[in-house]
């Protein structure tokens, strides 16, 4: 009898035996079965709050806004919904410098090569319009099947271009030049033909935004930014991974040292944790993490606000996985029940504090081989946990995607990227979210802007979101 009581006591008071996630999918209104793919987080309707943007493959694209305790689709625009097209990839950034983010929707109606319908570049300026459908931009249409898209401020001036990872056709890099969409990829010598899959951008090697592209049926690319141009150094840096097929990819500070590393998932292949050393990346993934799976999206975030990031591995047709990054590079797997989704057809996922309570929500999309509804999870913790959120903005007052935020405390110097997309089809909220450890004291945060300049800010209050704008 005493043994049974002891076991019950342990289960009640040791959180490792409890559910890590709560399943709050019931809070999604009209959550129908559908084919969904990429997810982004942005404020597209300009109401001052972030929304989940969910793409649909011959199903409507959604704008999921949090209202009165529920997520509901607030889109009423047929062009945005675009349900006759096959949208899979999405990313948001301010390409016209009006202070608001535009949305790039990547459509793929064929597996590889030439496709029928072009991508969309939506601007919400009084009315929603597709910039690609303007007469002056028709010659720049992307008519090649693609997968992922990422925003890149290559010159560090807050003016974003859009890198499109195509499959069986040349890579695109779109910028606005005097109001006209121009493909700069040939000029930048990055118009390579490969099996493009995932792509991320940020402070990987240089003081500007670098690009890592995880490819299929060919080597990965790692483009170092040299004064606004790009040089592929993947082979020299040890991240080519030529015989693997890239999928979910993200940036994380694995050692809490103020430096970003690359987490790269491979389809039915070994997953990587590429630790960023001075002249080489070393794969330090342990046996539990690198086990092959049908991986789609990989996310690094502090879901439970304990000051240690987790890595969520979203698989399709097999169970998801969750790992906690402890100190000194130790990786511990967390057993899941909620969020495991052993029969889930996961195609995408994104995180945001969508209800503004200081705890991240995880939205998982499903589809490809069958209709399934969306899933929504959040960590099973008390709202009294301590956190800090940092939202950097460009001189134009838009989210500074690709900037790096470093939390400086008595226990760590922890770098996080302001997600530019698209670690495979998806893009996270443009906020650096930190939970705080027991006994941890925050000294300051450092923002490394997309031009490499540094600003240090004192933090006087916790449990809030700070907005810092780069000086013009």
Secondary structure, 3 states (H helix, E strand, C coil): CHHHHHHHHHHHHCHHHCCCEEECHHHECCCCCECEEEEEEECCCCCCCCEEEEEEECCCCEEEEEECCEEEECCCCHHHHCCCCEEEEEEEECCCCCCCCEEEEEECCCCCCECCCCCEEEEECCCEEEHHHCHHHHHHCCCECEEEEEEECCCCCCCCEEEEEEEEEECEEEEEECCEEEECHHHHCCCCEEEEEEEEEECCCCCCCEEEEEEECCCCEEEEEECCEEEECHHHHCCCCCCCCEEEEEEECCCCECCCEEEEEEECECCEEEEECCCCEEECCCHHHHCCECEEEEEEECCCCCCCCEEEEEEECCCCEEEEECHHHCEEEECCCCCCCCCCEEEEEEEECCCCCCCCEEEEEECCCCCECCEEEEECCCCCCCEEEEEEECCCCCECCCCEEEEEECCCEEEEECCCECCCCCCCCCCEEEECCCCCCEEEEEEECCCCCEEEEECCCCCCEEEEECCC
